[in-house]
Amino acid sequence: MTVVQIGGSVVGLALIVTVFYDLFQTVVLPRPAVRKVQLARGIVRPMWLIWRWVSQRTTRLERSEARLAAFAPIALLSLFLVWAVVLVVGYGLLLDGLAGQIRPPPPDFITSIYISASTLVPLSYGDFVPEGGMARLVIIAESATGVALAALAITLLFSLYESFRSREELVVSLDALAGAPPSGLQILETAAKHGMRPELTETFDEWRRWSAMVLESHLAYPLLVYFRSSHDNEAWINSFGAVMDAAVLIISTVDDDSEGPARLMVRIGNHLVEDMSWVFGLKGATDGIVERAEYQVAVDRLIKAGYRVRDTEAGWKQFAELRSKYASPLNQMAHWLVIPPAEWIGDRSYIPHRAKIAPRSRRHKAAAGESK
């Protein structure tokens, strides 16, 4: 082996080890990798930024949603394609360094890549036969790697879709109670209207278990975050936020027997938000987002629905404090994923006090146009 071939073999071995390490963290390890470098994360996030920008280059909402919904499956296939390509190159570099042990010897690196690719798939036609012990070992290892990669792809696909199905079942069932898009205030109003206030306890218990399930599955496989609901005006972030808002309203404002389950829901929900913020690197000031006037409107609606309301001034302070722990991260995730806005979650630019002031250059142009 020449110095170049030795160097190429070292690089090839490094590429193979890197892919194995990334596959272990991304697919095999059933928990988030702590302070580790992941190729998957470096691929998915830039890909999402480009995909999101392209998907929003249309005025038709249904087309944009359809494109955004296609991202997660395509990203998953792209990850396995990238892993496969890197493995082919890595094993190709090893085989190129062992060219003397293959008959006939591959004349160039492209031919070594061909041998590697046909072995990984595997589609070997027998036109190149390893004769040396090390070359045979590399061929066997790559063939086993190809089988393992296919098995991991199938396993991950079924695991992701099972987690997605479990997540969406409760999201869809919340429609009848919370509306679409969902609202925490609507949950309480519907429960009062149909005499279902005792069922609020069951709702909070179900969503507490749901939060624990999402906490485990979405932290282990962050790609699940990009899987969008197949129903209009629905998103798991909005539904989760609506249940959290309903629980916070119960705790801070309304006298109801479901206060205990509501507190447990908020505790597990805050844990979910905290860990998701860590995974996605979300940072921001603690802000309840909802303004005092909006809270007062909610209180008036609750009184009209038949609830007994506590002192509104103390209730407002507790409401703002409790909501500040999860509102900002949820809003950031909603913006990142381009989620359809709900009542208190997502894009709030339509609210007058949050309207942005136009840039100075634009204001000058507008003033110049008026003067003409």
N, C-alpha and C positions, 0 to 999 in steps of 0.2 A: 504494500500500500504506500502511495505517495503521501507527502505531507498534506497536500490538498485533500486527498481522500480521507485521511485521518481527521482533519479538521471538519470535513463535511459529515463524517460519521458522528463526531461529537455533537455537532449542531443538530443532526437528525435525532440522536438519542435525547437531547434536551427538548426538542419539539414533542416527541412522543411522551416523555415524562410530564411535560406541561399539560398536554391534553388529558392524560390520565388523572392528573391532579385536579384539573378543572371539572372533568366528568364526575369525579368523586364528590366534589363540593356541590356541584349544581344538581346532579341527578341522584346520587347514592345517599349522601348525607341527609338525614331527615330533620335537619335543623339549619338555621342560617349560619353561614361561615363568618366567624368573628375576626375582623381585622385581617382578612385575607384578600389577595388580589384574584379576581375572577375574570376570565376572558369573556364569559357570558354577559356579565354586567357591562363590560366595555363595548360589547357589540349591540346589546338590546337598546340601551339608552340613546346612543347617537342615531340608531335606526329608527327609534320612535320619534325623535325630533324631526327627522326628515319626513317620515310617513305622516306625522300629524300636520306638518306644514303643507304637504301636497294634498292631503285629504280635505283640508279647509279651503282649497282654491276653488270652491264651487258654492253657488248660492242656494243650491238645493240641499236641504237638511238631510233628507233620506239617503242621498248619495254619499254625503260626508259620513254619516253614521255607518253605512255599509262598508265604506273603505276602512274606517277606524276599527270596525268589528273584525275585519280580515287580518289585522296586524298580528294578533297573538298567535294564531295557527301558523302564519307565514314566518314569524320570528322563531317559533319553535323548530320548524323545518330548516330554517337558515342556520340555526345553532348547530344542528347535527351535520349540516352540509359543511360548515366551517371546520368542525371537529374532524370530519372525514378527510377534507382536503389537507389539513395540517398533518394528519396521520399518514396520508399517502406521501406527502413530501418528506416527512421524517423517515419513514421506512425506505423511501426511494433513495435518500442520502446514505442510509446504511447499506442498501444493496449496491449502490454505486461504488462504495468503498470495498465491497466484496465481489467486484465484477470478475475477478480471476477465479472465483469458485462457482461460477455460473456458466453453463454451456448452452448455446454459444455465448461468449462474453458480451454484455450489452455495450454497444459502441459509444454511447453517449448518455448523458444524464436523463434526457427525455425518454430513452428506452427504459432506464431504471424506474422512472416514474410510471411508465406503462406496466412494468412487471409488478410494481407495488400496488397500483390501482386494481389490476386484474386479480391480485391476491386478496385484497381487502374485501372486494365485493361478495364472493369470489367468482371470477369468470376466467380462470387460467385455462389457456388452450394448449398448454404443454409445449409451446415453442421455445421456452426458456426453462432449463432444468437445473436446480441447485445441486451441486456435487460435493462441495465442501461442507463440513459439519456446521460451521458458523452460519453460512448462507441458508442451510436447511433450517437451522434454529430460527433465523429471522423470518423465513417464509411461514413456518408453523405459527410463530408468535403473531404475525400480521393476520393470518387466516383466523386465528382465535380471537383477535381483536375485532375483526369485522363481524363475527358472530355475536360477540358481546355488545358491540355498538348497536346492532340491530335489535337485540333483546332489550337493551336499555331504552332505546327509542320507543318501542312498543309499550314497555312497562310505564315509562313516563307519560306517554300519551293517555293511557287508560287512567293513570293516577290523577292527572290534571283534569280530565273530563269528569271523573267521579267527584273530585273536589268542587269543580265548577257546578255540577248538577246539585250537589248538597247545598251549596251557597245560594243558588238561584231559587230553589224550592220555597224557601221562607221569604225571599224577596218578592216573588210573584204572589204568594198568599197574603202578603201585607197590603196589597192593592185595595182589597175590600175595606180595610180599616183606615188606611192612611191616604188613599187616593193615588193618582199618578199625574205628575210627580208627587212623591210622598211628603207628608208634613206631620211633624210631631203634634201640632195643635189640632190637626184634622183627626189624628188618632183618638185624642181625648174627646173631641166633639162627636165623632161617630159612636164611640163607646157609650156616651151619655144618651145620645139620640135613640139608640136601639136597646137601651137597658142592659148594656154589656160591661158596665163598670167593674163587676167582679172578674171579668175575663182579662182585665188589664194585668192582673197578677200573672196569669198564664202567658200573656204576651211577653212580659219582661223576662220570665223564666226561659221561654223558648229562645229569645234573642240573646240572653246571657250565654246559653249553650252554643248558639250560633257564633257568637263573638269568640268563644274559646276555640271552636272549630276553625274559624278563619284565622285566628291568631297562630295556630299550629301550621295549617296548610299554606297560607300565603307568605309566612316568614320562611318556611322551608323552600317554597317554590315561588319566588316573587313574580314570575311571569304570569301567574294567575291574576294578578292585579289588572293586566291588560285585556283579559277576557271580558267582553262587554255583554250585557244582558241582551237577549234576543227580542225583548218586548219594548214597545215605544215608551218614552218618558220614564224609564226605569234604570236604576243604577244601584249597585250594592252600597256605594258610599252614601247616596241619598237616603236609602232605606235605613241604613244603620244610623245615620245622623238624625233621622226623624224619630226613631225609637229613643235615642239618647236625649233628644229635645223633650219628648213626652215624659221621660223619666225625670229630667231636671225640673220640668214644670210641676210634676207631682211633688217632688222634694221641696221645692222653694215656694210654691204658690198655692197649691190645692190641698185640701184635707181629703185624703183618700186612703182606703185600706191597703192599697198596693204600694205604699211608700217603702216598705221593707224590700220587696223585690226590685223596686226602682233603684234603690241605693246600691244593691248588688249589681244591677245592670250597669250603672254608671261606673262602678269600680272596675269591672271587667272590661267595659268599653274604653275607659281611659288607658288601661293596660294595652289594649289592642292599638289604640292611636299612638301611644308612646313608642311601642316597638316598630310600628310601621314608619313613624317619623325617623327612627334610627336607621332603618333599612334604606329609606329613600333620601336621607340627609336633609330632612325638612327642618328649617329654622325660621323662627318668627316670634314676634312679641306676643305675649299672652293677651288675647283679645276675645271678648265674647261675641264680637261682630254685630250682634243684634243691638239696636239702639233702644233707648228708654221709651220713646214714643211707640216703637213696634211692640215692645213688651206690654205696654198699656193696652194696645189694641188686642193683644192676645188675652190679657186679663178680662177685658170686656166681653170677648167671645166666650170665655170659659164661664163667666157669670151667666151669660145668656143661655149657655148649654145646661145650666143647672148645678154647677159646681160651687162649693163653698170656698171662698178665697180668703187667704190670710192677709195680714197687713202688706199692702203692695210695696211700700218703701223698703221694708226689710226683705220682702220677697224678691224685689228687683236686685238688691245687692247680692243675695245668695245665688240668684239665677245667673247674674253676670259672672260671679266668681266660679261657679260650677261649669258654666259653658266655656269659659276662657281656657280650660284645660284641654279641650278637644276641638273647638271651633276652627281655630286658625289652621292646624294641620289638615283637617278635613277639607277646608276650602282650598288649601294648596294642592292637595291630591286631586280635588275636583277640577281645578284649572289645569293641572298637569295632564290629566286623562281626558280633558275636554268633555266632562260629564254634563248632560242637560241640567240646567239650574233648577233647584227646588226652592221652596219658600225661604229657608234660611241657610241653604247650602249652595255653594257654587258662585256663579257670576252675579254680583249685586250692583253692577254698574248702572242699572236702571233706577236705583234709588238716588234721589236728588242730591243728598248730602255727600254721596260718594262719587259724583260726577267729576271727572278730571278736568282741570283747567287746560285749555288749549295752549300749545306752545306759543311763545311770544311771536315768532315769525308768522305763524298762522293768524294770530289775532291782528297783526299789523296788516296782513294782506286783506283780511276781512274789512278792517277799517278803511283801507284804501279803496276797496270796492264800493263801500257805502258812500264815500265822499264823491265818487264819480257819479 
